[in-house]
Amino acid sequence: MSPKNIKINKKIKDALDNKKSVVALESTLISHGLPYPENIKVAKESIKAVEESGSVAATIGIINGEIIIGLNENEIELLATSKNVEKVSLHNIAISLFHKHNAATTVATTINIASKIGIKFFATGGIGGVHLGSENNSDISADLTELSRNRMFIISSGAKSILDLEKTYEKLETNGIPRVSYNSDYMPGFWYDETIYTVDQNFKNIDDIANYLKVVEKTNHNSSVLIFNKVPKKNSIEKDLVENWINQSIEKAKKNIIRGKDLTPFLISEINKLSKNKTLEANTALIINNALLAGKISKKFNS
């Protein structure tokens, strides 16, 4: 990624130059992950949560073919309301830059960009992973590849519930990605609080997480570290309900021949309808909650 294509907000540049805490935020949730106006609300609330913790928020996106580190309110509004916003991962970002498109960065792309300019922390809702049925089509998110080759400290509520969580869990270990958590012995299930898959370490407080991450830095560990933060208790949904909604939505996707990059937003939308907005409420709550935790850990790490 050439620095010529990157515009860094002055507040963020000053924070990086002075080695202050900065947390990257993705923009795909703004343009593709959440409906309007929840997308704008969550984007703004996530920034607010990071900044209330004493860190600096850096929402990353692409405006007119230029990578922006620290989208302003007008740029967030543009990505939230425009109908022609591209969803870019590593395979198509250069095409978007070439055509001077407006585009939203996925988890993989945000990690790639943020790590190149020295941002160490990233908060998101849920990472991508191994898709259901991957044994037939090898559908595995680029998120896992970027996690394995960029050292970032990533706070999420696990992999999205619509994925094959068991295979994703195992793939993380295969790729050498530490799976630690804040106040839980298990990897979260995104919309529900816990899966059956145990984490490598359950940290009870933010000081311990920050000190652990300092050890990671000293070892020159090359992959990212996943810090799991389960969905807030009041927004957690029963696992059986989530799995039933997923199965119904997958069957509908098959009937309508929906696949590839269109599948995830379709499933999330369908599941939200079936849940009567419960999954949307869980999604918004966990995204903001993760931003807050990321801000706190980043602040402590840099203190």
C-alpha positions as CSV (number, residue, x, y, z in Angstrom):
1,M,0.0,0.0,0.0
2,S,1.7,3.2,-1.1
3,P,1.7,6.1,1.3
4,K,0.7,8.3,-1.7
5,N,-2.8,6.7,-1.6
6,I,-3.2,7.2,2.2
7,K,-4.5,10.4,3.9
8,I,-4.1,10.3,7.7
9,N,-6.3,12.6,9.8
10,K,-4.1,15.1,11.7
11,K,-5.3,14.0,15.1
12,I,-4.4,10.4,14.3
13,K,-1.1,11.3,12.8
14,D,-0.2,13.3,15.9
15,A,-1.2,10.4,18.1
16,L,0.9,7.9,16.1
17,D,3.9,10.3,16.0
18,N,3.7,10.7,19.8
19,K,3.2,6.9,20.4
20,K,-0.3,7.5,21.9
21,S,-3.0,4.9,21.8
22,V,-4.9,4.5,18.5
23,V,-7.7,2.1,17.7
24,A,-8.6,1.2,14.1
25,L,-12.3,0.7,13.1
26,E,-13.5,-0.8,9.9
27,S,-16.1,0.7,7.5
28,T,-17.8,-2.4,6.0
29,L,-20.2,-2.4,8.8
30,I,-21.2,1.1,7.9
31,S,-21.9,0.4,4.2
32,H,-22.8,-3.3,4.1
33,G,-23.1,-4.7,7.7
34,L,-25.8,-2.6,9.2
35,P,-29.0,-0.9,7.9
36,Y,-29.5,2.9,7.8
37,P,-29.6,4.7,10.2
38,E,-28.2,2.2,12.7
39,N,-25.0,2.1,10.6
40,I,-24.3,5.8,11.2
41,K,-25.3,5.6,14.9
42,V,-23.0,2.6,15.5
43,A,-20.1,4.2,13.7
44,K,-20.3,7.4,15.7
45,E,-20.9,5.6,19.0
46,S,-17.9,3.4,18.4
47,I,-15.7,6.4,17.8
48,K,-17.2,8.0,21.0
49,A,-16.5,4.8,23.0
50,V,-12.8,4.7,21.9
51,E,-12.3,8.3,22.7
52,E,-14.0,8.1,26.1
53,S,-11.5,5.5,27.0
54,G,-8.7,8.0,26.3
55,S,-7.6,6.5,23.0
56,V,-8.0,7.9,19.4
57,A,-10.4,6.3,17.0
58,A,-9.3,5.8,13.4
59,T,-12.2,4.7,11.1
60,I,-10.7,3.5,7.8
61,G,-12.4,3.7,4.4
62,I,-11.8,4.8,0.8
63,I,-13.2,8.1,-0.6
64,N,-12.7,8.8,-4.3
65,G,-9.9,6.3,-4.6
66,E,-8.0,7.6,-1.6
67,I,-7.5,5.6,1.6
68,I,-8.7,7.7,4.6
69,I,-7.4,7.0,8.1
70,G,-9.9,8.7,10.3
71,L,-13.2,9.2,8.3
72,N,-15.0,12.4,9.3
73,E,-18.7,12.7,9.8
74,N,-19.4,13.6,6.1
75,E,-17.4,10.7,4.9
76,I,-19.1,8.3,7.2
77,E,-22.5,9.7,6.0
78,L,-21.4,9.1,2.4
79,L,-20.4,5.5,3.0
80,A,-23.6,4.9,5.0
81,T,-26.1,6.3,2.5
82,S,-24.6,5.8,-1.0
83,K,-25.8,2.8,-3.0
84,N,-22.6,2.3,-5.0
85,V,-20.0,1.8,-2.2
86,E,-17.6,-1.1,-3.0
87,K,-16.8,-3.7,-0.4
88,V,-13.0,-4.2,-0.7
89,S,-10.8,-6.9,0.5
90,L,-7.1,-7.5,-0.6
91,H,-8.0,-9.0,-4.0
92,N,-9.9,-6.0,-5.2
93,I,-8.7,-2.9,-3.3
94,A,-6.3,-1.8,-6.0
95,I,-9.2,-1.9,-8.6
96,S,-11.2,0.4,-6.4
97,L,-8.3,2.8,-6.0
98,F,-7.7,2.7,-9.8
99,H,-11.3,3.6,-10.5
100,K,-11.4,6.2,-7.7
101,H,-14.4,4.6,-6.1
102,N,-15.9,5.1,-2.7
103,A,-15.3,1.8,-0.8
104,A,-15.6,0.2,2.6
105,T,-12.8,-1.8,4.1
106,T,-13.3,-5.3,5.4
107,V,-11.6,-6.7,8.5
108,A,-8.8,-8.1,6.3
109,T,-8.2,-4.8,4.5
110,T,-8.4,-2.7,7.6
111,I,-5.9,-4.9,9.4
112,N,-3.6,-4.7,6.4
113,I,-3.8,-0.9,6.1
114,A,-3.7,-0.2,9.8
115,S,-0.7,-2.4,10.5
116,K,1.3,-0.6,7.7
117,I,1.1,2.8,9.4
118,G,1.8,1.6,12.9
119,I,-1.7,1.2,14.4
120,K,-1.6,-1.7,16.8
121,F,-5.2,-2.1,18.0
122,F,-8.3,-2.9,16.0
123,A,-11.9,-3.2,17.2
124,T,-14.6,-5.0,15.1
125,G,-17.8,-6.9,15.7
126,G,-17.0,-10.3,14.4
127,I,-14.2,-11.7,12.2
128,G,-14.7,-13.7,9.1
129,G,-13.6,-17.4,9.1
130,V,-14.3,-20.8,7.6
131,H,-17.7,-20.8,6.0
132,L,-20.2,-23.6,6.4
133,G,-19.8,-26.1,3.5
134,S,-16.2,-25.0,3.0
135,E,-15.3,-28.7,2.3
136,N,-17.1,-28.3,-1.0
137,N,-16.0,-24.8,-2.1
138,S,-12.9,-23.9,0.1
139,D,-14.7,-20.7,1.1
140,I,-12.4,-19.3,3.9
141,S,-12.3,-15.6,4.7
142,A,-9.3,-13.5,3.9
143,D,-9.5,-12.2,7.5
144,L,-7.8,-15.4,8.7
145,T,-4.9,-14.9,6.2
146,E,-4.4,-11.3,7.3
147,L,-4.6,-12.2,11.0
148,S,-1.8,-14.7,10.4
149,R,0.6,-12.3,8.7
150,N,0.0,-9.0,10.4
151,R,0.6,-8.4,14.1
152,M,-2.4,-6.5,15.4
153,F,-4.3,-6.7,18.6
154,I,-7.9,-7.4,17.7
155,I,-10.9,-7.1,19.9
156,S,-14.0,-9.0,18.6
157,S,-16.9,-11.1,19.7
158,G,-15.5,-14.1,17.9
159,A,-16.3,-15.2,14.4
160,K,-19.8,-14.4,13.0
161,S,-22.4,-16.9,14.0
162,I,-23.2,-17.8,10.4
163,L,-19.7,-19.4,10.0
164,D,-18.4,-22.9,10.8
165,L,-17.2,-21.9,14.3
166,E,-15.4,-25.2,15.0
167,K,-13.3,-25.1,11.9
168,T,-12.6,-21.4,12.4
169,Y,-11.4,-22.1,15.9
170,E,-9.1,-24.8,14.7
171,K,-7.9,-22.7,11.8
172,L,-6.9,-19.9,14.1
173,E,-4.7,-22.4,16.0
174,T,-3.2,-23.8,12.8
175,N,-2.3,-20.2,11.8
176,G,-0.6,-19.5,15.1
177,I,-3.1,-16.9,16.2
178,P,-3.5,-16.7,20.0
179,R,-7.1,-16.9,21.1
180,V,-7.5,-15.1,24.4
181,S,-10.5,-13.5,26.1
182,Y,-11.7,-11.0,28.6
183,N,-13.7,-12.6,31.4
184,S,-14.7,-15.9,29.7
185,D,-13.2,-19.4,29.3
186,Y,-14.8,-19.9,25.9
187,M,-14.7,-18.3,22.5
188,P,-17.9,-16.3,22.0
189,G,-20.5,-17.1,19.3
190,F,-21.0,-13.5,18.2
191,W,-24.8,-13.2,18.9
192,Y,-24.6,-15.7,21.8
193,D,-22.1,-15.4,24.6
194,E,-20.2,-18.7,24.6
195,T,-19.4,-21.6,22.3
196,I,-17.9,-24.9,23.6
197,Y,-14.4,-23.9,22.4
198,T,-12.0,-23.0,25.2
199,V,-9.6,-20.0,24.8
200,D,-5.9,-20.1,25.3
201,Q,-6.1,-17.8,28.2
202,N,-8.9,-16.0,30.1
203,F,-7.8,-12.6,31.4
204,K,-9.8,-11.2,34.3
205,N,-8.7,-7.6,34.0
206,I,-7.4,-5.1,31.4
207,D,-4.0,-4.6,33.1
208,D,-3.2,-8.3,32.6
209,I,-4.2,-8.2,28.9
210,A,-2.1,-5.1,28.3
211,N,0.9,-6.7,30.0
212,Y,0.4,-9.9,28.1
213,L,0.4,-8.0,24.8
214,K,3.7,-6.3,25.8
215,V,5.2,-9.8,26.2
216,V,3.8,-10.7,22.7
217,E,5.6,-7.7,21.3
218,K,8.9,-8.7,22.9
219,T,8.7,-12.2,21.4
220,N,8.4,-10.7,17.9
221,H,5.3,-12.9,17.4
222,N,4.3,-12.3,13.7
223,S,0.6,-13.0,13.8
224,S,-2.2,-11.0,15.3
225,V,-3.7,-11.7,18.7
226,L,-7.5,-12.2,19.0
227,I,-9.0,-10.8,22.2
228,F,-12.5,-12.1,22.5
229,N,-15.1,-10.0,24.2
230,K,-18.6,-11.6,24.4
231,V,-21.8,-9.8,23.6
232,P,-23.2,-7.8,26.5
233,K,-25.4,-10.1,28.7
234,K,-28.7,-8.2,28.1
235,N,-28.2,-8.6,24.3
236,S,-27.1,-12.2,24.2
237,I,-29.4,-14.6,22.4
238,E,-29.9,-18.3,23.0
239,K,-27.7,-20.5,20.9
240,D,-30.5,-22.8,19.7
241,L,-32.6,-19.8,18.5
242,V,-29.6,-18.4,16.5
243,E,-28.8,-21.8,14.9
244,N,-32.5,-22.3,13.9
245,W,-32.6,-18.9,12.2
246,I,-29.3,-19.6,10.5
247,N,-30.5,-22.9,9.0
248,Q,-33.7,-21.2,7.7
249,S,-31.7,-18.4,6.1
250,I,-29.2,-20.8,4.5
251,E,-32.0,-22.7,2.9
252,K,-33.5,-19.5,1.5
253,A,-30.1,-18.5,0.1
254,K,-29.7,-21.8,-1.6
255,K,-33.1,-21.5,-3.3
256,N,-32.3,-18.0,-4.5
257,I,-28.7,-19.1,-5.6
258,I,-27.1,-16.4,-3.4
259,R,-23.4,-17.0,-2.9
260,G,-20.0,-15.4,-2.7
261,K,-19.7,-11.9,-1.2
262,D,-23.5,-11.5,-1.4
263,L,-24.1,-14.4,1.0
264,T,-23.0,-12.9,4.3
265,P,-25.1,-9.7,4.1
266,F,-28.1,-11.7,2.8
267,L,-27.9,-14.1,5.7
268,I,-27.5,-11.4,8.3
269,S,-30.5,-9.5,6.9
270,E,-32.7,-12.6,6.8
271,I,-31.7,-13.7,10.3
272,N,-32.5,-10.2,11.6
273,K,-36.0,-10.5,10.1
274,L,-36.5,-13.9,11.7
275,S,-35.2,-12.6,15.1
276,K,-37.4,-9.5,15.0
277,N,-34.4,-7.2,15.2
278,K,-32.8,-9.1,18.2
279,T,-29.7,-10.0,16.2
280,L,-29.4,-6.4,15.0
281,E,-29.6,-5.1,18.6
282,A,-26.9,-7.7,19.6
283,N,-24.7,-6.7,16.7
284,T,-24.8,-3.0,17.5
285,A,-24.3,-3.5,21.2
286,L,-21.3,-5.8,20.8
287,I,-19.6,-3.5,18.2
288,I,-19.7,-0.5,20.5
289,N,-18.7,-2.7,23.5
290,N,-15.7,-4.0,21.6
291,A,-14.6,-0.5,20.7
292,L,-14.8,0.6,24.3
293,L,-12.7,-2.4,25.4
294,A,-10.2,-1.8,22.7
295,G,-9.8,1.8,23.7
296,K,-9.2,0.8,27.3
297,I,-6.6,-1.9,26.5
298,S,-4.8,0.4,24.0
299,K,-4.7,3.2,26.6
300,K,-3.3,0.9,29.3
301,F,-0.8,-0.7,26.8
302,N,0.6,2.7,26.0
303,S,0.7,4.1,29.5
